[in-house]
Amino acid sequence: MAVCDTYIDDINNAYEDGLFSLGLAQPHVTWLMNNYSSWSSFNLTMRTHLVLAIANLEDCCKYLLWGSRSLNTPARIPYYLRNCVGGDIDMDAILSAMVVADGGQLQYFIGIVDAYRQSIWNKPFNEEFFAALARGFEQWE
């Protein structure tokens, strides 16, 4: 999971950089909005604000889309979502996790199992269902 840890750090940093770039763009956008009525006198100051606003918004979008301003950087968020989030939980995964679990984790797990067992102790018992379930394990004998 080292790649996933690196990518989540990269995603976090990209959002921080994107927010910073957006912060750089906002004063220019505000200036443009406050002074848009002077479009007829499209002077150097307005051009400068327009260029800086667009450039900083472009940087913000690049950080959020690619994780950096470089187009050569792999898309961190799609990779992270595809490879690092969720995953299948099956019996092999559970047993593998239990083999490497520490004592506190095992104690917590057994506590949960015992609490479930105690919660159903006085519930009605469906003999046919559990007999059929037990027959499914007959291959172990």
C-alpha positions, 0 to 999 in steps of 0.5 A, a space after each residue: 500500500 506504499 503507492 496508495 499512501 504516497 498517492 493520498 498524500 499527493 492528492 491532499 497536497 494537490 488540493 492544498 495547492 489548488 486551493 492556494 492557486 484559487 486564492 491567487 486567482 480570486 483577487 484578480 477575478 474580483 477586480 475584473 468583476 468590479 471593473 468589468 464596466 470599463 471593458 471599452 477601455 481595455 487597458 494593460 491593468 485589465 489585461 494583466 488581471 485577466 491573464 493572472 486570473 486565467 493562469 491561476 484558475 488553470 493551475 487550480 484545475 491542473 492541481 485538482 485534475 492531475 495532482 500537479 501542474 504537469 500534464 505528465 503526472 498520472 491522475 492520482 485520484 482515479 488511480 487511488 479510487 481504483 486501487 486503494 479504496 474498498 476491495 473485496 473482503 472474502 474469507 482469505 482476506 479475513 483469515 490473513 488479517 487474523 493471522 497477523 492480528 495482535 492480541 488486542 485485535 483478536 480479543 476485540 474480534 472474539 468479543 464481537 463474536 461472543 456478543 453476537 452469540 449472546 444476542 441470539 442465545 434466546 432467539 428461535 432456532 430454525 432447525 431445518 435451516 441450520 441442519 442444511 447449513 451444517 450439511 454444507 460442511 460435511 465435506 470436511 469430514 
